[in-house]
Amino acid sequence: MSELIRVKPTQDGTYTVYRGSLALVSGLTRLQAERYEASIAARQLRGLSPLVGA
């Protein structure tokens, strides 16, 4: 079972993308964070590691 990918806002107005409890990337706009989240989900559907080529 893959870990949950989620986007959470930070106190400085940016967003962080998490996989489980691991922060993958932070300091993004909401649009950037949602696009990154979507790219991870697409890679998982294709069976690729979400961190390869990120």
Steps between C-alpha positions, in 0.01 A plus 500: 500500500641840406515785745254784483613804297364826634544875476494712814520877540773654715486807720696709251236453230685236299419131464685176578449165328525194727520129436399341828692697763784590260503854359593469132505866404406826670474870423267452205196692387175309524496440124859372500426269795187358336686440174783326685247287688332408171833406338579266791158337472544453124842340550357263759227397257765423239696303759797737518663619818365848589850623586678395180549796270316736734 
